[in-house]
Amino acid sequence: MVAYQIIATPVVACVILAAWVFWRILEPGHSATTQNPLILVVTLSLAFASLIVMLTMSLAGFYEGWRTGGRVAGGRPLREAIVDGPTVRLLRSLLSKVRSKLPMS
């Protein structure tokens, strides 16, 4: 689960940075408060999106860890239990799609 959260951290950091940059563009200065409804809506939406990303990755990591642990406890080798998981299958399909879109040299 922690590994999934570590993977999600750069995404969440970029979203929070984007909210801060948006705030600073619309309202430059040193003020830490605002009454601009656009800034409030965008900032709260991006904060909520960050929460959803971290929650989703935490749940995915929990599921993947629980599933892998159950398979290993059932006698399967660790590598086989990980490779058969939904995350690795998803990554493989994404990589194959990316490779198929790359121009042949």
C-alpha positions as a printed NumPy array, in Angstrom:
array([[  0.   ,   0.   ,   0.   ],
       [  2.828,   2.393,   0.851],
       [  4.454,   1.743,  -2.525],
       [  1.254,   2.781,  -4.282],
       [  1.071,   5.939,  -2.18 ],
       [  4.683,   6.753,  -3.057],
       [  3.836,   6.322,  -6.742],
       [  0.851,   8.689,  -6.374],
       [  2.8  ,  11.354,  -4.477],
       [  4.319,  13.126,  -7.535],
       [  0.891,  13.305,  -9.175],
       [ -0.678,  14.792,  -6.05 ],
       [  2.238,  17.215,  -5.646],
       [  1.759,  18.434,  -9.23 ],
       [ -1.974,  18.926,  -8.674],
       [ -1.347,  20.926,  -5.487],
       [  1.347,  22.959,  -7.241],
       [ -1.07 ,  23.675, -10.09 ],
       [ -3.662,  24.929,  -7.59 ],
       [ -1.079,  27.196,  -5.955],
       [  0.107,  28.563,  -9.317],
       [ -3.492,  29.171, -10.398],
       [ -4.108,  31.064,  -7.137],
       [ -0.967,  33.171,  -7.549],
       [ -1.78 ,  34.027, -11.177],
       [ -5.288,  35.242, -10.373],
       [ -4.407,  36.885,  -7.085],
       [ -0.747,  37.934,  -6.876],
       [  0.581,  39.202,  -3.581],
       [  1.186,  37.874,  -0.113],
       [ -2.407,  37.375,   0.96 ],
       [ -3.255,  33.924,   2.3  ],
       [ -7.008,  34.488,   2.085],
       [ -9.27 ,  35.074,  -0.872],
       [-12.892,  35.77 ,  -1.644],
       [-12.573,  35.034,  -5.355],
       [-15.12 ,  32.27 ,  -6.052],
       [-13.155,  30.932,  -9.035],
       [-10.064,  30.415,  -6.894],
       [-12.124,  28.762,  -4.168],
       [-13.847,  26.361,  -6.556],
       [-10.676,  25.411,  -8.434],
       [ -8.579,  25.009,  -5.283],
       [-11.194,  22.92 ,  -3.491],
       [-11.757,  20.808,  -6.614],
       [ -8.053,  20.113,  -6.999],
       [ -7.725,  19.33 ,  -3.28 ],
       [-10.621,  16.887,  -3.6  ],
       [ -8.995,  15.359,  -6.702],
       [ -5.761,  14.887,  -4.737],
       [ -7.689,  13.154,  -1.977],
       [ -9.401,  10.863,  -4.494],
       [ -6.079,   9.956,  -6.145],
       [ -4.465,   9.064,  -2.807],
       [ -7.537,   7.142,  -1.641],
       [ -7.721,   5.199,  -4.901],
       [ -4.03 ,   4.324,  -4.806],
       [ -4.268,   3.319,  -1.142],
       [ -7.189,   1.002,  -1.848],
       [ -5.462,  -0.439,  -4.926],
       [ -2.301,  -1.063,  -2.918],
       [ -4.279,  -2.68 ,  -0.111],
       [ -6.113,  -4.95 ,  -2.541],
       [ -2.96 ,  -5.881,  -4.425],
       [ -1.048,  -6.596,  -1.22 ],
       [ -3.884,  -8.662,   0.245],
       [ -4.27 , -10.641,  -2.976],
       [ -0.531, -11.247,  -3.316],
       [ -0.213, -12.26 ,   0.337],
       [ -3.065, -14.732,  -0.02 ],
       [ -1.522, -16.281,  -3.097],
       [  1.897, -16.588,  -1.441],
       [  0.305, -18.087,   1.685],
       [ -1.407, -20.581,  -0.614],
       [  1.959, -21.825,  -1.842],
       [  2.585, -19.825,  -4.998],
       [  6.003, -18.234,  -5.485],
       [  6.109, -14.477,  -4.805],
       [  7.141, -13.546,  -8.335],
       [  4.325, -15.587,  -9.845],
       [  1.783, -14.081,  -7.44 ],
       [  2.871, -10.558,  -8.366],
       [  3.013, -11.188, -12.131],
       [ -0.516, -12.643, -12.138],
       [ -1.898,  -9.543, -10.434],
       [ -4.209,  -6.982, -12.036],
       [ -1.658,  -4.175, -11.733],
       [  0.991,  -5.992, -13.74 ],
       [ -1.599,  -7.024, -16.341],
       [ -2.722,  -3.393, -16.649],
       [  0.865,  -2.175, -16.995],
       [  1.581,  -4.797, -19.649],
       [ -1.456,  -3.789, -21.699],
       [ -0.544,  -0.099, -21.422],
       [  3.046,  -0.808, -22.461],
       [  1.924,  -2.868, -25.437],
       [ -0.388,  -0.044, -26.556],
       [  2.408,   2.507, -26.201],
       [  4.85 ,   0.288, -28.092],
       [  2.338,  -0.256, -30.89 ],
       [  1.928,   3.527, -31.285],
       [  5.684,   4.165, -31.498],
       [  7.031,   4.58 , -35.041],
       [  9.172,   1.728, -36.254],
       [ 12.768,   2.721, -36.941]])
